[in-house]
Amino acid sequence: MEEKEAELRKEVTNAQGRYNDLLRTHVAHIERCRRVQRDQPALMSGSKSQTVTDMTDVALSLSPTECCSPPKEYVPPVARVGSDDILPPE
């Protein structure tokens, strides 16, 4: 019994460490996204519309960890226990 309890405590400690590392990484990613968005000139400025090449240059200049964007497709929320009435938006 004591061995099992010690093993579970060790697992909890490891999980908390992984969670804290993930949280730190996530916060750093969000900060990088904000910095990149703040430092970048507006993609659509005045009367000049961007060409495909311009957009490709912007996309190639940023690594996946430097820029973030909202999902383009509907992601359903996590269903709560007993909640069968979650429907996608129309």
C-alpha positions in Angstrom: 0.0 0.0 0.0 2.8 2.4 1.0 4.7 1.6 -2.2 1.7 2.3 -4.3 1.1 5.6 -2.5 4.8 6.6 -3.0 4.5 5.7 -6.7 1.4 7.7 -7.2 3.0 10.7 -5.4 6.0 10.5 -7.8 3.6 10.4 -10.8 1.7 13.4 -9.5 5.0 15.3 -9.0 6.2 14.4 -12.5 2.8 15.4 -14.0 2.9 18.8 -12.2 6.4 19.3 -13.5 5.3 18.5 -17.1 2.3 20.8 -16.7 4.5 23.7 -15.4 6.9 23.2 -18.4 4.0 23.2 -20.8 2.5 26.3 -19.3 5.8 28.1 -19.4 6.2 27.1 -23.1 2.7 28.2 -23.9 3.0 31.6 -22.2 6.4 32.2 -24.0 4.7 31.3 -27.3 1.8 33.7 -26.7 4.3 36.5 -25.8 6.2 35.8 -29.1 3.0 35.9 -31.1 2.0 39.2 -29.6 5.5 40.7 -30.2 5.5 39.5 -33.8 2.0 40.9 -34.4 2.9 44.2 -32.8 6.2 44.5 -34.7 4.9 43.5 -38.1 3.5 46.1 -40.5 -0.2 45.8 -41.3 -0.7 43.1 -43.9 -3.3 45.2 -45.7 -2.2 48.8 -45.8 -4.1 51.6 -47.6 -5.0 51.0 -51.2 -2.2 48.5 -51.8 -3.4 44.9 -51.6 -0.8 42.2 -51.1 0.2 39.8 -53.7 0.5 36.0 -53.3 4.3 36.5 -53.2 4.0 39.1 -50.5 1.9 36.8 -48.4 4.3 33.9 -49.1 7.3 36.1 -47.9 5.4 36.9 -44.7 4.6 33.2 -44.2 8.1 32.1 -44.8 9.6 34.8 -42.6 7.8 33.4 -39.5 8.4 30.1 -37.9 5.4 28.2 -36.4 6.6 29.1 -32.9 6.8 32.9 -33.7 3.3 33.5 -35.0 -0.1 32.2 -34.1 -3.5 32.4 -35.7 -7.0 31.4 -34.7 -8.3 28.1 -36.0 -10.1 28.4 -39.4 -12.5 25.6 -38.8 -15.1 25.0 -36.1 -13.7 23.2 -33.1 -16.6 21.9 -30.9 -16.3 22.6 -27.2 -15.6 19.8 -24.8 -18.9 18.3 -23.8 -19.9 18.4 -20.2 -21.2 15.3 -18.5 -24.9 14.9 -19.4 -24.7 17.6 -22.2 -25.9 16.0 -25.4 -27.2 19.3 -27.0 -24.0 20.8 -28.2 -24.4 21.7 -31.8 -22.0 23.4 -34.3 -22.9 26.9 -35.4 -25.1 27.3 -38.4 
